[in-house]
Amino acid sequence: MPEVPSILVVRLSAIGDLILTAPVTARLKAKGYRVVLLCKDAYRSVGTVLPGVDEILSWEKDRSQLLGSSNTFSAILDLQGTGKSKRWCKQWNVPVHTFNKPYVRRELLLLTKSSKLALKPVVDRYLDAAAPLLKGLESDTIVDDRLQLPAVSTVLPQAPYMAVVIGGSYAGKRLSYEAWRTVIGDLLKIGMPIALVGGPEEAGVGESLEQPLGSGITNYCGTTTIIEGMAVVAGAALVISGDTGFMHAAANFRKPIISLWGGTHPSLGFAPWPKQLDHHEIISKSFWTPASKHGKLPFWMPNPMKKLPLEEIAITAQRLLKGKTAP
């Protein structure tokens, strides 16, 4: 029996970036490959729920031993596409297919803010990089690219409920406590329970929002793992989030989404994918958006999130939830 060819997929960045590789890993598996993922150790848990992934290796712990090990790959798919990943991949005597980042076009977009320079969705660019490996996979092949969550013990609110993701890696992706308090106060008028989602950094903000605004809120910030947070998002009737990994998880689960954009912008190619009719983008009115690729702002720049039209969030939520009744 012939040996199954293995593909090493390299993607080192954060939660959302890994989630967006799901359409690629699922298709590689459908093509018949054994899929090995190389990612940063902090995000191994995300790798465990990617469809089609057979093995997960740590960039920090396994990289140095990997070249001299018995692992043999038919090809490497470098979806990181940085100088660091390219140099490492060149050490292998196998074909390397690399995700090329549009550095010049992106910088021009950030400089001019012109919609004419909008970048192709990053999932489509990942699939372009993987195209040589996917030759022969029929376009009508049914591929389930949704995340495969394990059963979790986390107790969810009574359905239907809204999931509100209050975090963000940088200030250009986050609303302030005062802004969230205003938004959540408006959302509570809809009469549906609200689950607050975030990491340990948002634990204090989540607690401060939960206590004064009433029993309709459950705070999951800092008390759940990444996978448990995804389960909260997966069970929601609507997800409201900035440009975060949980937003990308919600899109992968095909949930209705209200996405909030300030320092970053959908034109950078990281809008919820795949695009659905019940996805709604609320974009800052600031002159500065898009400000940066990750939402990190220079000290002198006003935060575009402060120019987000907050009143649109509850109005849009009510429209998207029409026909869904609270318990």
Secondary structure as the mmCIF struct_conf table of DSSP 4:
data_model
#
loop_
_struct_conf.conf_type_id
_struct_conf.id
_struct_conf.beg_label_comp_id
_struct_conf.beg_label_asym_id
_struct_conf.beg_label_seq_id
_struct_conf.end_label_comp_id
_struct_conf.end_label_asym_id
_struct_conf.end_label_seq_id
HELX_LH_PP_P HELX_LH_PP_P1 PRO A 2 PRO A 5
STRN STRN1 SER A 6 VAL A 10
BEND BEND1 SER A 13 SER A 13
HELX_RH_AL_P HELX_RH_AL_P1 ILE A 15 ILE A 19
TURN_TY1_P TURN_TY1_P1 LEU A 20 THR A 21
HELX_RH_AL_P HELX_RH_AL_P2 ALA A 22 LYS A 31
TURN_TY1_P TURN_TY1_P2 GLY A 32 GLY A 32
STRN STRN2 ARG A 34 CYS A 39
HELX_RH_3T_P HELX_RH_3T_P1 ASP A 41 TYR A 43
HELX_RH_AL_P HELX_RH_AL_P3 ARG A 44 GLY A 47
TURN_TY1_P TURN_TY1_P3 THR A 48 VAL A 49
BEND BEND2 LEU A 50 LEU A 50
TURN_TY1_P TURN_TY1_P4 PRO A 51 GLY A 52
STRN STRN3 VAL A 53 SER A 58
HELX_RH_AL_P HELX_RH_AL_P4 TRP A 59 LEU A 66
TURN_TY1_P TURN_TY1_P5 LEU A 67 GLY A 68
BEND BEND3 SER A 69 SER A 70
BEND BEND4 SER A 74 SER A 74
STRN STRN4 ALA A 75 ASP A 78
BEND BEND5 LEU A 79 GLN A 80
BEND BEND6 THR A 82 THR A 82
HELX_RH_AL_P HELX_RH_AL_P5 GLY A 83 CYS A 89
TURN_TY1_P TURN_TY1_P6 LYS A 90 GLN A 91
BEND BEND7 TRP A 92 VAL A 94
STRN STRN5 VAL A 96 THR A 98
HELX_LH_PP_P HELX_LH_PP_P2 PHE A 99 LYS A 101
HELX_RH_AL_P HELX_RH_AL_P6 TYR A 103 THR A 112
HELX_RH_3T_P HELX_RH_3T_P2 SER A 115 LEU A 117
HELX_LH_PP_P HELX_LH_PP_P3 ALA A 118 PRO A 121
HELX_RH_AL_P HELX_RH_AL_P7 VAL A 122 ALA A 130
HELX_RH_3T_P HELX_RH_3T_P3 ALA A 131 LEU A 133
BEND BEND8 LEU A 134 LEU A 134
TURN_TY1_P TURN_TY1_P7 LYS A 135 GLY A 136
TURN_TY1_P TURN_TY1_P8 SER A 139 ASP A 140
BEND BEND9 ARG A 146 ARG A 146
HELX_LH_PP_P HELX_LH_PP_P4 LEU A 149 ALA A 151
HELX_LH_PP_P HELX_LH_PP_P5 THR A 154 PRO A 157
BEND BEND10 GLN A 158 PRO A 160
STRN STRN6 MET A 162 VAL A 165
BEND BEND11 SER A 169 TYR A 170
HELX_RH_3T_P HELX_RH_3T_P4 ALA A 171 LYS A 173
HELX_RH_AL_P HELX_RH_AL_P8 TYR A 177 LEU A 188
TURN_TY1_P TURN_TY1_P9 LYS A 189 ILE A 190
STRN STRN7 ILE A 194 VAL A 197
HELX_RH_3T_P HELX_RH_3T_P5 PRO A 200 GLU A 202
HELX_RH_AL_P HELX_RH_AL_P9 ALA A 203 LEU A 213
TURN_TY1_P TURN_TY1_P10 SER A 215 GLY A 216
STRN STRN8 ILE A 217 ASN A 219
TURN_TY1_P TURN_TY1_P11 CYS A 221 THR A 223
BEND BEND12 THR A 224 THR A 224
HELX_RH_AL_P HELX_RH_AL_P10 ILE A 226 ALA A 234
TURN_TY1_P TURN_TY1_P12 GLY A 235 GLY A 235
BEND BEND13 ALA A 237 ALA A 237
STRN STRN9 LEU A 238 SER A 241
BEND BEND14 GLY A 242 THR A 244
HELX_RH_AL_P HELX_RH_AL_P11 GLY A 245 ASN A 252
TURN_TY1_P TURN_TY1_P13 PHE A 253 ARG A 254
STRN STRN10 ILE A 257 TRP A 261
BEND BEND15 GLY A 262 THR A 264
HELX_RH_3T_P HELX_RH_3T_P6 PRO A 266 LEU A 268
TURN_TY1_P TURN_TY1_P14 GLY A 269 PHE A 270
BEND BEND16 ALA A 271 ALA A 271
BEND BEND17 TRP A 273 PRO A 274
TURN_TY1_P TURN_TY1_P15 LEU A 277 ASP A 278
STRN STRN11 HIS A 279 ILE A 283
TURN_TY1_P TURN_TY1_P16 PHE A 287 TRP A 288
BEND BEND18 PRO A 290 PRO A 290
BEND BEND19 LYS A 293 GLY A 295
TURN_TY1_P TURN_TY1_P17 PHE A 299 TRP A 300
BEND BEND20 MET A 301 MET A 301
HELX_LH_PP_P HELX_LH_PP_P6 PRO A 302 ASN A 303
HELX_RH_3T_P HELX_RH_3T_P7 PRO A 304 LYS A 307
BEND BEND21 LEU A 308 LEU A 308
TURN_TY1_P TURN_TY1_P18 LEU A 310 LEU A 310
HELX_RH_AL_P HELX_RH_AL_P12 GLU A 311 LEU A 320
TURN_TY1_P TURN_TY1_P19 LEU A 321 GLY A 323
HELX_LH_PP_P HELX_LH_PP_P7 LYS A 324 ALA A 326
#
